[in-house]
Amino acid sequence: MARRVTLRLLHAALVAAAATLALPAFAADPVFPVGSRLGLVPPEGLTPSEAFRGFEDRTNQVAVIMLDMPPQAYGDMAKVMTPEGLKKQGIAVEKRETVSLPGGNKGILFVGRQTGQDGLKLRKFILLGALKDTTALVTAMLPEDARNVYPDDAMRSALVSLTARDAVPLSEQMSLLPFKLDDTAQLRVFRVEPNTIFLTEGPKDSIDTDEQPLLVVSASPGGPSSDAAQARDVFARNLFSGLPGYKDVRVVGTDIIRLEAGQTHQLLAEAKDAKSGADVKLVQWLRFGNGAFVRVLGIARSDAWPQAFPQFRTVRDAIAAR
């Protein structure tokens, strides 16, 4: 009896060992460039680019550029991305194939040649992918003489490893802003858009201010043509007048205040929330310099203002350039 049990255990161990040997010895994880939902397993030598969403090897002039689009774009793109259509763009397609992507997703891969404006002969790969909630367009290009470093099989393997993560972490999105916040004054970041960050205090991820305070920090090019206080005041009032969602807006004061970071234009106002009718208070701070400006806009119900305003000021004073 003992012998039969031992043989069964040995058989199970051998089956498990065989299954282990059948698996790849190493499965690399996809790499996601900073700020990108799209990622893949790049060939050795390609690293995330700091200039665009994708990967590059500057020494060998190799680039992989990734673009994500709405999910419904896949059908329209698939109709126009044909060997004939790509030929009009100067790409001679050698191969077109339907490929399987991780997670049960699908895509269309084109491999071809193109001559650059400088006469450089390029090897080109284009992948159109239908992922779970996005359409991906990935273009890889390399000089023909770099194919010994990045052979077709390696490039194909990299492209068909394409995947998408559910979301880009907020901390990663914040790292792409042209400014940083050294202190959020216990306010919670809940949204990041290009050059803009949204903070609140409360459980809801909402820009409605009838329940929770809202602070928006953004950076934009432009500003008043003059450094004079009057020009900055006119610019600040015009910018503030375009704020939607409030009625009976009344500016109660403007001033130029001197902070450690430099002169800042301050505008204080009172209004009513257009939907709820709640009394709210608002502050706008503008900091100008180098053909651009940083705007800090804080809004809170009047009864929450005594607590929210000091928090807004703390964040304002913690803004620093990268």
Secondary structure as the mmCIF struct_conf table of DSSP 4:
data_model
#
loop_
_struct_conf.conf_type_id
_struct_conf.id
_struct_conf.beg_label_comp_id
_struct_conf.beg_label_asym_id
_struct_conf.beg_label_seq_id
_struct_conf.end_label_comp_id
_struct_conf.end_label_asym_id
_struct_conf.end_label_seq_id
HELX_RH_AL_P HELX_RH_AL_P1 ALA A 2 ALA A 22
BEND BEND1 LEU A 23 LEU A 23
BEND BEND2 ALA A 25 ALA A 25
HELX_LH_PP_P HELX_LH_PP_P1 ALA A 28 PRO A 30
STRN STRN1 VAL A 31 VAL A 31
TURN_TY1_P TURN_TY1_P1 VAL A 34 GLY A 35
BEND BEND3 ARG A 37 ARG A 37
STRN STRN2 LEU A 38 GLY A 39
STRN STRN3 LEU A 40 LEU A 40
HELX_LH_PP_P HELX_LH_PP_P2 PRO A 42 PRO A 43
TURN_TY1_P TURN_TY1_P2 GLU A 44 GLY A 45
STRN STRN4 THR A 47 PRO A 48
BEND BEND4 GLU A 50 ARG A 53
STRN STRN5 GLY A 54 ASP A 57
TURN_TY1_P TURN_TY1_P3 ARG A 58 GLN A 61
STRN STRN6 VAL A 62 MET A 69
TURN_TY1_P TURN_TY1_P4 PRO A 71 GLN A 72
HELX_RH_AL_P HELX_RH_AL_P2 ALA A 73 VAL A 80
BEND BEND5 THR A 82 THR A 82
HELX_RH_AL_P HELX_RH_AL_P3 PRO A 83 LYS A 87
TURN_TY1_P TURN_TY1_P5 LYS A 88 GLY A 90
STRN STRN7 ILE A 91 LEU A 101
HELX_RH_3T_P HELX_RH_3T_P1 PRO A 102 GLY A 104
STRN STRN8 ASN A 105 THR A 115
TURN_TY1_P TURN_TY1_P6 GLN A 117 ASP A 118
BEND BEND6 GLY A 119 GLY A 119
STRN STRN9 LYS A 121 ALA A 130
BEND BEND7 LYS A 132 ASP A 133
STRN STRN10 THR A 135 PRO A 143
HELX_RH_3T_P HELX_RH_3T_P2 GLU A 144 ALA A 146
TURN_TY1_P TURN_TY1_P7 ARG A 147 VAL A 149
BEND BEND8 TYR A 150 TYR A 150
HELX_RH_AL_P HELX_RH_AL_P4 ASP A 152 LEU A 159
TURN_TY1_P TURN_TY1_P8 VAL A 160 SER A 161
STRN STRN11 THR A 163 ALA A 164
BEND BEND9 ASP A 166 ASP A 166
HELX_RH_AL_P HELX_RH_AL_P5 LEU A 170 MET A 174
TURN_TY1_P TURN_TY1_P9 SER A 175 LEU A 176
BEND BEND10 LEU A 177 PRO A 178
STRN STRN12 PHE A 179 LEU A 181
BEND BEND11 ASP A 182 ASP A 182
TURN_TY1_P TURN_TY1_P10 ALA A 185 GLN A 186
STRN STRN13 ARG A 188 GLU A 193
TURN_TY1_P TURN_TY1_P11 PRO A 194 ASN A 195
STRN STRN14 THR A 196 THR A 200
BEND BEND12 GLU A 201 PRO A 203
TURN_TY1_P TURN_TY1_P12 THR A 209 GLU A 211
BEND BEND13 GLN A 212 GLN A 212
STRN STRN15 LEU A 214 PRO A 221
BEND BEND14 SER A 225 SER A 226
BEND BEND15 ALA A 228 ALA A 228
HELX_RH_AL_P HELX_RH_AL_P6 ALA A 229 SER A 241
TURN_TY1_P TURN_TY1_P13 GLY A 242 GLY A 242
BEND BEND16 GLY A 245 GLY A 245
STRN STRN16 TYR A 246 LEU A 259
TURN_TY1_P TURN_TY1_P14 GLU A 260 ALA A 261
STRN STRN17 GLY A 262 ASP A 273
TURN_TY1_P TURN_TY1_P15 ALA A 274 SER A 276
STRN STRN18 ASP A 279 GLY A 289
TURN_TY1_P TURN_TY1_P16 ASN A 290 GLY A 291
STRN STRN19 ALA A 292 ARG A 301
HELX_RH_3T_P HELX_RH_3T_P3 SER A 302 ALA A 304
HELX_RH_AL_P HELX_RH_AL_P7 TRP A 305 ASP A 317
TURN_TY1_P TURN_TY1_P17 ALA A 318 ALA A 318
STRN STRN20 ILE A 319 ALA A 321
#
